[in-house]
Amino acid sequence: MVSVPRLVIAAPSSGSGKTTVATGLMALLAARGLAVSPHKVGPDYIDAGYHTLATGRPGRNLDAYLCGTELIGPLFAHGAAGCDVAVVEGVMGLYDGAAGQGELASTAQVAKLLRAPVVLVVDASSQSRSVAALVHGFASWDPQVRIGGVILNKVGSDRHEELLREALDESGVPVLGVLRRAAEIETPSRHLGLVPVAERRDDAVSVVRGLAERVRAGCDVEGLLRLARSAPPLEVEVWDAGSAPDPVRPSALPSNAGRAGIRGAAPDPAPQAPEGLGGAAGLNGAERPTVAVAGGAAFTFSYAEHAELLRAAGADVVVFDPLRDERLPPGTRGLVIGGGFPEVYAPELGANEPLRKAVAELARSGAPVAAECAGLLYLARSLDGAPMCGVLDADARMSERLTLGYREAVAVGDSVLAAAGTRLRGHEFHRTVLEPGAGAAPAWGLLRPERRVEGFVQRGVHASYLHTHWAAAPGMARRFVERCVA
């Protein structure tokens, strides 16, 4: 039984102020000396980075599409272990989820899975009495979603606040905060959203402090804590990276699957993962291999559970910065390069020739290399004309088109991450184009929303645009580490 007090910060739509309230509340509670567990609904890495800064604990994602509904409670319990309170920032509007799949991956679904009360942050800038109808609609839409309070954002004046409060008196939903309309605290954005913490740490610290002060000045913090403590016990098993099971074994790859649209590969609604290959005990007493993980300002996208799974599988995880380090960590046996913004730092990455050569040499040796999105671009021949590692015979460039959305995928062939036929779910999020987009041996066949192949598998390299959450497929980490000692 997990009894951590908890709140979900949601909104009617994006842009209402969820991040302001959630991050500010996290920082304020942490400054009071509470151990705050930060969580983000959905796949977004950037907000989770600000949550980490606000609380001093890893920001963790709760994505029911990537991980399956059955893992939301266990992953939450893992992150919240030993904490005094948990704050969960929602995604988009409260009831918005994976396109065409009902409530799946919505904030509302996660709130129900966590049995957590919801605080609705409403942009009240262009309404008065209508706010009551809006709040009533959200509170009554799904009786299983408990909206325990509302925070009014962008309120213009004392009179405006008075009208809003009068209207909400009739709704039965208490007002737990009022944030006045003011110049927003500067949190710069660019082509994929907010600028990550790692790229502007000093400024980000100041921003988070400012958000905490706004919440302190405008919200009933004691009321929010009382609401959080009203959450009932949650009966779940705590997720453990060392014993996390794979849900199923890989299914057989259709015989006619391939580059021409992976015909015959019918979508499977349940996330599936590779067969487990042991773990630390499965390394047969071998020395723990060093797995280098790219970090720094150019490679900021990684779920906390990935490093935990690698360690549990028997690896020593060492983070390095491709913008600064000219060598891979000593004794590197495997390499993981996650997502981020290499396009912003292409000249600097290109100028670090010693590291580019070291990465290429490691890949030529057949060592396991797993690259997602930014990692895929870094392994290419060039990015916007700047030289990259040249592991892949492909070139990347920025594009005006945003590629964004959930994907269902099947492994086209065997790789260091997955056996052929393995099905799982992932997420694409980029404004770059890679030409060609797939190698002779593609990484994945995408089943939804369109059928195509993408990515590269060559020797020990698995490189793809697809972001995946290894908690849903712990066998990927085990398989990868086992290849490091093979």
Residue, then its C-alpha position, 0 to 999 in steps of 0.5 A: m500500500v502506497s500512502v504518499p500524499r499526491l496531487v495532479i495539476a491539470a488544465p482545460s487546455s495547453g497554455s493554461g499555466k500547468t507548468t507554472v503551477a506544478t513547477g512552482l509548487m514543487a519548488l516551494l514545497a521542497a524549499r519548505g524541507l519536504a521531499v517532493s516526488p516530481h512526475k510528468v504525464g506523457p513523454d515530455y523530457i523538458d518539463a521533467g528537467y525543470h521538475t528535477l531542478a525544482t525538487g532535487r529528485p529525478g523528474r519521472n514520466l508517467d506515460a500510459y501509452l509508452c508503458g501501458t496502464e499497468l505500469i503507471g502505479p508501480l512507476f509512480a510508487h518507485g519514484a515517490a518512495g520515501c517522499d513526503v508528497a508527490v506532484v504530477e503535472g498533466v499533459m495538454g487538456l485534462y481529457d486529451g490523450a493518444a489520438g483516436q484512442g479514447e482516454l488512453a495516456s490522458t491526464a484524467q486516466v493517469a489521475k484515476l490510475l493513481r487515485a489522485p485528486v486533480v487541481l484544475v488550472v484555468d486561464a481566466s483572462s477572457q471570462s468571468r461567470s462562464v468559468a463556473a460552466l467550464v469548471h462544472g463541465f470538467a468536474s462532471w464529465d467523468p465521475q471517477v475524476r475527482i477535481g478537488g480545486v481550481i487555480l485561476n490564472k491570468v486574473g486581471s484585477d480585484r474586481h475580476e477575481e471577485l466575479l470569478r469567485e462568485a461564479l465558482d461558489e455555485s460550482g462546489v469546486p473550491v478556489l485554491g489559488v489566484l495568479r494575477r495577469a503579469a509579465e510571464i517569467e522568462t522561460p525561453s522556447r524554440h522549435l521543440g518547446l522550452v529550452p532544457v535546464a542543462e542549456r541555461r542552468d543559472d537562468a533556470v534556477s532563477v526562473v524556478r525560484g520565481l515560479a515558487e514565489r508566484v505560487r507562494a503569493g497566490c495559492d492556498v498552499e496549506g489547502l493544496l497539501r490537505l487535498a494531497r493528503s486526502a488521496p487514498p492508499l494506492e495498492v500497487e507493487v513498487w516497480d524495481a529495475g532489478s526484477a522488472p519482468d518483460p510482459v511477453r515474448p516477441s511475436a514472429l515477424p510476418s514473413n512478408a514484412g520489409r521495406a515495402g510498408i511492412r505488409g501483414a504486420a497487424p497492429d497490436p494494442a498491447p505494448q510488447a517487449p523483448e525476452g528478458l536475458g537475465g540481469a546482473a546475475g545473468l552476466n555469469g560473474a563477468e566484470r561489470p561493463t562500462v556503458a557510456v551515456a551521452g549527456g550535456a547540453a546537446f543530449t538532455f532527453s533520457y528517462a531516469e529508468h533507463a540508467e537504472l535498468l542498465r545498472a540493474a542489468g549489470a553495467d556501470v553507467v558513466v555520463f559524458d558530454p560530447l560537447r566537451d569530452e574528447r574521449l569516451p569514458p575509459g573501458t567503454r563497452g557500450l554506448v547510449i546516445g539519447g535525444g536532445f538538440p544536436e542541431v543547435y550545437a552542430p558546429e561544436l559537435g562537428a569540431n570535436e573530431p577526437l570524440r567523433k572518431a572514437v565513437a566511429e571506432l567503437a561502432r566499427s568494433g561491433a560494440p553495442v550502440a543504441a541511439e535515439c533521435a538526437g543520437l541518430l543524427y550524431l551518428a550520421r555523416s553530417l548535420d546541417g553541413a557539419p561533420m558528425c560521426g559518419v557511422l551511418d551513410a546518411d545526412a541530416r538537416m533541419s526542416e520546417r515540418l514537425t514530426l510528432g506523435y505516438r507510434e506502434a512499431v515492430a522490430v524488423g530484424d534482430s539487434v542489440l536492443a530487440a529480437a525480430g518481431t518485438r512490438l512496442r510503442g514509441h514517440e517521435f518528436h523532431r524537426t529534422v530530416l534524415e536522408p535516407g531515413a532507413g538503412a538496408a536493415p531498418a530498425w523499426g517498422l512503424l504500424r501507426p499512423e502510417r506504415r513505413v520503415e525507419g532507422f538503421v541496424q548495422r553490426g552493433v548499432h541500433a539507431s532510430y528516431l523513435h523514443t522508447h521507454w525501457a521500463a515497458a521493455p526491460g529486456m532491451a537493457r538486459r539484452f544490450v548489457e549482455r551484448c557488452v560482455a559477449 
